[in-house]
Amino acid sequence: MRRYLLPALLPGAAVLVVVSGILPLAGLAELWERVWHILLFVTAMTVVTELLFAAGVFERLTTFISRWGRGSVRLLWLLVVGLAVLSTVFLSLDTTAVLITPLVVLLARHAGLPPLPFALTVVWLANTASLLLPVSNLTNLLAQQEIGYTPWEFVQLLWAPAAVGILVPCLLLALLFRGPLRARYLRQPGTPAEDRFLLGAGSLVLVLLLPALVSGLPVVIPAAVAGLLLIGVFAARSPATLSFRLVPWQPLLLAMSLFVLVEAGHAQGLSDALQPVAGTGESLPDLLQLAAAGTFGANAVNNLPAYLALEPAADSPVRLAALLIGVNLGPLISPWASLATLLWADRLRGLGVPVSWPGFAVAGLVVVALTVPLAVVALWLASGMP
């Protein structure tokens, strides 16, 4: 039900708070100045990844993965882990949910394997591997802007909890699916690309884009350039692929609505109301409290409004990192905790793969209960806090 109510209600509520004056126009202008380039980056990256998918780049990657697996399900799964991590770190968690999910499900089916271990791996890592780079998650881009860090400084702050966010869920997945991972599979021959020129051009754009995203340039610049290059290539080779449906209208509208609503809340004293929940200070208990607040908020509503609501209480780089741990690594319990999980569920529904949400919540609770505190401890140790 939430899936259909949110797109209908949130934009209307956002308009209402502006029209009624709950969020003054000056506050709306300041908000737009902060987020417009982030929304443009999200748009450009969505177009890029959709066109890379249409060019066959991701399908070719899964063909290589099946070949490199050499008939070992354990090795195949490790390769899927690598693909999910790289996709999340460099292209964002939503890209992983939308594009990698159907590929690994089809990969499993073609190999005669149950798709659940691979599908669950994708959605867990889409969330928990989204901590390392600013481009990995929309919350990271907002945090980077708040503290003014370069991509390298961002990595230096978060590398330790980011490693925990990848390793702990993978260890739990390996334990949970230790039986199926011992099996063997029959490798399937790959299919030739429909347009080798598109495949080559898309692969080249991807290879050039990844280092550009961490070069220190504003990320919207390489993303926009890559998008324009791919649009030009497709206009010449496959113009029917280009349409306004490439633009993620609904996620953009939802994100902007959430920005407006939370900003309106801050204008009415939300920060003061949440201060006792978020706490203060940079001791280990203080950081654990803030991360727990982010985790609870993400699973109660969604990770983006949870981050926006608690951001004013995260008044130092280390506290902001603790908040990111909560809202990035924590959304594994409720299906609406992150947009990536909702997108993942939609993809699985279209592929006919059932999801047991009670089982999903229980397994996610175990992962979160281990991963979030360990990530905060890693942050505290790496930061040299007293």
C-alpha positions as CSV (number, residue, x, y, z in Angstrom):
1,M,0.0,0.0,0.0
2,R,2.8,2.4,0.9
3,R,4.2,1.8,-2.6
4,Y,1.2,3.6,-4.1
5,L,0.4,6.1,-1.4
6,L,3.8,7.7,-1.2
7,P,4.0,8.9,-4.8
8,A,0.5,10.3,-4.5
9,L,0.7,12.0,-1.1
10,L,4.2,13.3,-0.7
11,P,4.3,15.8,-3.6
12,G,0.9,17.2,-2.5
13,A,2.1,17.6,1.0
14,A,5.2,19.3,-0.2
15,V,3.2,21.8,-2.2
16,L,0.9,22.4,0.8
17,V,3.7,23.3,3.2
18,V,5.1,25.8,0.8
19,V,1.7,27.4,-0.1
20,S,0.7,27.6,3.5
21,G,3.9,29.3,4.5
22,I,5.1,26.5,6.8
23,L,8.3,26.5,4.7
24,P,9.0,30.1,3.8
25,L,9.9,30.9,0.2
26,A,13.4,32.0,1.3
27,G,13.9,28.6,2.9
28,L,12.7,26.9,-0.3
29,A,15.2,28.9,-2.4
30,E,18.1,28.0,0.0
31,L,17.0,24.3,-0.2
32,W,17.0,24.4,-4.0
33,E,20.4,26.0,-4.1
34,R,21.7,23.1,-2.1
35,V,20.1,20.2,-3.9
36,W,19.6,21.1,-7.6
37,H,23.0,19.8,-8.7
38,I,22.5,16.6,-6.7
39,L,19.2,15.9,-8.4
40,L,20.8,16.7,-11.8
41,F,23.6,14.1,-10.9
42,V,21.0,11.5,-10.0
43,T,19.2,12.2,-13.3
44,A,22.4,11.9,-15.4
45,M,23.6,8.7,-13.7
46,T,20.2,7.1,-14.2
47,V,20.3,7.9,-17.9
48,V,23.9,6.7,-18.1
49,T,23.2,3.3,-16.4
50,E,20.0,2.7,-18.4
51,L,21.8,3.3,-21.6
52,L,24.7,1.1,-20.5
53,F,22.2,-1.6,-19.8
54,A,20.6,-1.1,-23.3
55,A,24.1,-1.3,-24.9
56,G,24.6,-4.7,-23.3
57,V,27.5,-3.7,-21.0
58,F,26.0,-5.3,-17.8
59,E,24.8,-8.4,-19.7
60,R,28.3,-8.9,-21.0
61,L,29.6,-8.6,-17.5
62,T,27.4,-11.4,-16.3
63,T,28.5,-13.6,-19.2
64,F,32.1,-13.1,-18.1
65,I,31.1,-13.8,-14.5
66,S,29.5,-17.1,-15.5
67,R,32.6,-18.1,-17.4
68,W,35.0,-17.1,-14.6
69,G,33.0,-19.0,-12.1
70,R,34.3,-22.3,-13.6
71,G,31.2,-24.2,-12.5
72,S,31.7,-23.4,-8.8
73,V,28.7,-21.8,-7.2
74,R,30.9,-20.4,-4.4
75,L,33.2,-18.7,-6.9
76,L,30.2,-17.5,-8.9
77,W,28.7,-16.0,-5.8
78,L,32.0,-14.2,-4.9
79,L,32.0,-12.7,-8.4
80,V,28.5,-11.5,-7.9
81,V,29.5,-10.0,-4.6
82,G,32.3,-8.1,-6.5
83,L,29.9,-6.9,-9.2
84,A,27.4,-5.7,-6.6
85,V,30.0,-3.9,-4.5
86,L,31.6,-2.1,-7.5
87,S,28.2,-1.2,-8.9
88,T,27.1,0.2,-5.6
89,V,30.3,2.1,-4.8
90,F,30.8,3.7,-8.2
91,L,27.2,3.9,-9.7
92,S,25.0,4.0,-6.5
93,L,22.8,1.6,-4.6
94,D,19.8,2.3,-6.8
95,T,21.7,1.3,-9.9
96,T,22.6,-2.0,-8.2
97,A,19.0,-2.6,-7.3
98,V,17.6,-1.8,-10.7
99,L,20.1,-3.2,-13.1
100,I,22.1,-5.9,-11.2
101,T,19.1,-7.6,-9.6
102,P,17.5,-8.9,-12.9
103,L,21.0,-9.9,-14.2
104,V,21.9,-12.1,-11.3
105,V,18.5,-13.7,-11.1
106,L,18.7,-14.6,-14.8
107,L,22.3,-15.7,-14.3
108,A,21.2,-18.0,-11.5
109,R,18.3,-19.4,-13.5
110,H,20.4,-20.1,-16.6
111,A,22.9,-22.0,-14.4
112,G,20.0,-24.0,-12.8
113,L,20.5,-22.4,-9.3
114,P,18.0,-20.9,-6.8
115,P,18.0,-17.1,-7.3
116,L,17.4,-16.2,-3.6
117,P,21.1,-16.3,-2.5
118,F,22.1,-14.0,-5.4
119,A,19.1,-11.7,-5.0
120,L,19.5,-11.2,-1.3
121,T,23.2,-10.6,-1.8
122,V,22.4,-7.8,-4.2
123,V,19.9,-6.0,-2.0
124,W,22.0,-6.3,1.2
125,L,25.2,-5.0,-0.6
126,A,23.2,-2.3,-2.4
127,N,22.6,-0.8,1.0
128,T,25.6,-1.8,3.1
129,A,28.3,-1.1,0.4
130,S,27.0,2.4,-0.2
131,L,29.2,4.1,2.4
132,L,32.6,4.5,0.7
133,L,32.3,7.2,-1.9
134,P,30.1,10.3,-2.2
135,V,28.5,8.9,-5.4
136,S,27.5,5.7,-3.7
137,N,24.4,7.1,-2.0
138,L,22.4,10.3,-2.2
139,T,22.8,10.7,1.6
140,N,26.6,10.7,1.0
141,L,26.4,13.5,-1.5
142,L,24.4,15.6,1.0
143,A,26.9,14.8,3.7
144,Q,29.9,15.6,1.5
145,Q,28.3,18.9,0.7
146,E,27.7,19.6,4.4
147,I,31.3,19.1,5.4
148,G,33.0,20.2,2.2
149,Y,35.2,17.1,1.8
150,T,36.9,16.0,-1.4
151,P,36.2,12.4,-2.5
152,W,39.6,11.3,-1.0
153,E,38.9,13.0,2.3
154,F,35.5,11.3,2.4
155,V,37.1,7.9,1.8
156,Q,39.6,8.6,4.6
157,L,36.8,9.3,7.0
158,L,34.7,6.3,6.1
159,W,36.9,3.5,4.8
160,A,36.9,1.5,8.0
161,P,33.1,1.4,8.5
162,A,32.7,0.9,4.8
163,A,34.8,-2.2,5.0
164,V,32.7,-3.5,7.8
165,G,29.6,-2.8,5.8
166,I,30.8,-5.1,3.0
167,L,32.6,-7.8,5.0
168,V,30.0,-8.5,7.8
169,P,27.0,-9.0,5.5
170,C,29.1,-11.2,3.1
171,L,30.2,-13.4,6.0
172,L,26.6,-13.8,7.2
173,L,25.4,-14.6,3.6
174,A,28.1,-17.2,3.3
175,L,27.0,-18.8,6.5
176,L,23.3,-18.5,5.7
177,F,23.7,-20.1,2.2
178,R,26.7,-22.4,3.0
179,G,24.8,-25.4,1.7
180,P,23.8,-24.1,-1.8
181,L,27.2,-22.4,-2.2
182,R,28.9,-25.8,-2.2
183,A,27.1,-26.9,-5.4
184,R,28.3,-26.9,-9.0
185,Y,26.6,-25.4,-12.0
186,L,26.7,-25.9,-15.8
187,R,28.2,-22.9,-17.6
188,Q,26.0,-21.4,-20.3
189,P,27.4,-20.0,-23.5
190,G,27.2,-16.2,-23.9
191,T,25.0,-14.5,-26.5
192,P,26.6,-12.2,-29.0
193,A,25.9,-8.5,-28.6
194,E,23.1,-7.1,-30.8
195,D,25.2,-4.0,-31.6
196,R,29.0,-4.4,-31.1
197,F,29.5,-0.7,-31.6
198,L,27.1,0.3,-28.9
199,L,28.7,-2.3,-26.6
200,G,32.2,-0.9,-27.2
201,A,31.1,2.7,-26.9
202,G,29.2,2.0,-23.7
203,S,32.2,0.0,-22.2
204,L,34.6,2.9,-23.1
205,V,32.3,5.5,-21.5
206,L,32.0,3.4,-18.3
207,V,35.8,2.9,-18.1
208,L,36.4,6.6,-18.4
209,L,33.5,7.6,-16.1
210,L,34.5,5.6,-13.0
211,P,37.8,7.4,-12.3
212,A,36.3,10.8,-13.3
213,L,33.7,10.3,-10.5
214,V,36.5,10.2,-7.9
215,S,38.8,12.7,-9.5
216,G,37.6,15.7,-7.3
217,L,35.6,17.3,-10.1
218,P,32.0,18.0,-9.1
219,V,30.4,14.7,-9.8
220,V,27.6,16.2,-11.9
221,I,30.1,17.2,-14.6
222,P,31.4,13.7,-15.6
223,A,28.0,12.2,-15.1
224,A,26.4,14.8,-17.4
225,V,29.2,14.5,-20.0
226,A,28.8,10.7,-20.0
227,G,25.1,11.0,-20.4
228,L,25.4,13.4,-23.3
229,L,28.0,11.1,-25.0
230,L,25.8,8.1,-24.7
231,I,22.7,10.0,-25.9
232,G,24.7,11.0,-29.0
233,V,25.8,7.5,-29.7
234,F,22.3,6.1,-29.3
235,A,20.8,8.9,-31.4
236,A,23.0,7.7,-34.2
237,R,22.7,3.9,-33.7
238,S,19.4,3.3,-31.9
239,P,17.2,6.4,-31.6
240,A,14.2,4.4,-30.6
241,T,15.9,3.7,-27.2
242,L,15.9,7.3,-26.3
243,S,12.7,8.5,-24.6
244,F,11.7,10.6,-21.6
245,R,11.1,7.4,-19.7
246,L,14.9,7.3,-19.2
247,V,14.5,10.1,-16.7
248,P,13.6,8.9,-13.2
249,W,10.7,11.2,-12.8
250,Q,9.1,9.4,-9.8
251,P,12.2,9.1,-7.7
252,L,13.1,12.7,-8.4
253,L,9.7,13.9,-7.4
254,L,9.8,11.8,-4.2
255,A,13.3,13.0,-3.3
256,M,12.4,16.7,-3.8
257,S,9.2,16.2,-1.8
258,L,11.1,14.7,1.1
259,F,13.6,17.5,0.9
260,V,10.8,20.1,1.2
261,L,8.9,18.3,3.9
262,V,11.9,17.8,6.2
263,E,13.1,21.3,5.6
264,A,9.7,22.5,6.6
265,G,10.0,20.4,9.7
266,H,13.3,22.1,10.5
267,A,11.7,25.5,10.0
268,Q,9.2,24.5,12.7
269,G,11.7,23.3,15.3
270,L,12.3,19.6,14.2
271,S,16.0,19.9,15.1
272,D,15.3,20.8,18.7
273,A,12.8,18.0,19.0
274,L,15.2,15.4,17.8
275,Q,18.2,16.6,19.8
276,P,17.6,14.3,22.8
277,V,17.2,11.3,20.4
278,A,20.4,12.1,18.5
279,G,22.5,13.1,21.5
280,T,25.7,15.1,21.4
281,G,29.5,14.4,21.6
282,E,31.9,12.1,19.9
283,S,32.5,9.3,22.4
284,L,31.8,5.8,21.3
285,P,28.4,5.7,23.2
286,D,27.5,9.1,21.6
287,L,28.3,7.8,18.1
288,L,26.4,4.5,18.7
289,Q,23.3,6.6,19.8
290,L,23.3,8.7,16.7
291,A,23.8,5.7,14.4
292,A,21.0,3.9,16.2
293,A,18.7,6.9,15.7
294,G,19.5,6.9,12.0
295,T,18.9,3.1,11.7
296,F,15.5,3.4,13.5
297,G,14.5,6.4,11.4
298,A,15.4,4.7,8.2
299,N,13.4,1.6,8.9
300,A,10.5,3.6,10.3
301,V,10.1,6.0,7.4
302,N,13.0,5.9,4.9
303,N,16.7,6.6,5.0
304,L,16.6,9.9,3.1
305,P,14.2,11.7,5.4
306,A,15.9,10.1,8.4
307,Y,19.2,11.6,7.3
308,L,17.8,15.0,6.6
309,A,16.0,15.1,9.9
310,L,19.0,14.2,11.9
311,E,21.7,16.0,9.9
312,P,21.6,19.2,12.1
313,A,22.5,17.0,15.1
314,A,25.5,15.6,13.3
315,D,27.6,18.7,13.8
316,S,31.0,17.3,13.1
317,P,32.6,15.0,10.4
318,V,32.7,12.0,12.8
319,R,29.1,12.5,14.0
320,L,28.0,12.9,10.3
321,A,29.8,9.6,9.5
322,A,28.0,7.9,12.4
323,L,24.7,9.1,11.0
324,L,25.6,7.8,7.6
325,I,26.4,4.4,9.1
326,G,22.9,4.3,10.5
327,V,21.0,5.4,7.4
328,N,23.2,3.5,4.9
329,L,23.9,0.3,6.7
330,G,20.7,0.1,8.7
331,P,17.9,0.0,6.1
332,L,17.6,-3.8,5.9
333,I,14.6,-4.5,8.0
334,S,11.5,-2.8,6.5
335,P,10.8,-2.9,2.7
336,W,10.4,0.9,2.5
337,A,13.6,1.7,4.4
338,S,15.4,2.7,1.2
339,L,14.4,3.3,-2.3
340,A,16.9,0.7,-3.4
341,T,15.0,-2.0,-1.5
342,L,11.7,-0.9,-3.0
343,L,13.2,-1.0,-6.5
344,W,14.7,-4.4,-5.8
345,A,11.3,-5.8,-4.7
346,D,9.7,-4.4,-7.9
347,R,12.3,-6.1,-10.0
348,L,11.8,-9.4,-8.2
349,R,8.1,-9.1,-8.5
350,G,8.4,-8.7,-12.3
351,L,10.7,-11.7,-12.5
352,G,8.3,-13.9,-10.5
353,V,10.7,-14.3,-7.5
354,P,8.7,-14.3,-4.2
355,V,9.9,-12.4,-1.2
356,S,9.0,-13.4,2.3
357,W,9.0,-10.0,4.1
358,P,8.8,-11.5,7.6
359,G,11.9,-13.6,6.8
360,F,13.5,-10.6,5.1
361,A,13.0,-8.5,8.3
362,V,14.3,-11.1,10.6
363,A,17.5,-11.7,8.6
364,G,17.9,-8.0,8.1
365,L,17.6,-7.4,11.8
366,V,20.4,-9.8,12.5
367,V,22.7,-8.1,9.9
368,V,21.9,-4.7,11.2
369,A,22.4,-5.7,14.8
370,L,25.9,-6.8,14.0
371,T,27.0,-4.5,11.2
372,V,25.9,-1.1,12.5
373,P,27.6,-1.3,15.9
374,L,30.8,-2.9,14.5
375,A,30.9,-0.2,11.8
376,V,30.6,2.5,14.5
377,V,33.4,0.9,16.5
378,A,35.5,0.8,13.3
379,L,34.8,4.5,12.7
380,W,35.7,5.4,16.3
381,L,39.0,3.4,16.2
382,A,40.0,4.7,12.8
383,S,39.3,8.3,13.8
384,G,41.4,8.0,17.0
385,M,38.6,9.4,19.2
386,P,39.2,9.3,23.0
